Amino acid sequence: MPKALKDEAALDLAGSTTAVPVANGLSAPTILIVDDVDMNRRLMRAMLKTAHYRILEAKRPTAAITILEREKVDLVVVDLVMPQMSGPDICRVLKQDKRT
């Protein structure tokens, strides 16, 4: 990703939680929520926090790609309609990267 997009993405990370320990000293599965609407991310986080998940959030697709470059994520929940890049476009980018 070009440096300008990485810088923009770094400013747009919505937040994350720390690792949640589960049985046998393993880390909880990590879920990345990508949505430009704050309320949608809050609702999804509220639904998922009752289970043992580590939840990461991104407000923009570029921020999500930055997170995915540095974090091991087990599941990505993506909004279909966002500025910059649609949900299906993000899925195409992820499919092209062997790490994801």
C-alpha positions, 0 to 999 in steps of 0.5 A: 500500500502506498505510504500516503494511504498507510498514513491516512489509514493509521489515522482512521483506526477505530480502536481495538481491544487487548487479547482475551485469554481463553482456556489452556492459555490460548488467545481468543479468535480475532474479529475485524469489523470494518464499517464507516458508520460508528453505530454499526461498529458499536452494535456489532462489538456489543453483540460479540463482546458476550463471547470471548473474542478479540475485536478490532475495528476499522472505519475505512477499508484502507485502515482495515488493510493496514490492520490485516498487514500487521495482525492475524485476524480470524474473521473479517466482517465488512460493510457492503457500501463504504466510501473509497472501496466497497465490501466486495472490493475489500474481499477481492484485495484480501483474496489476492493476498496469500496471508489472508 
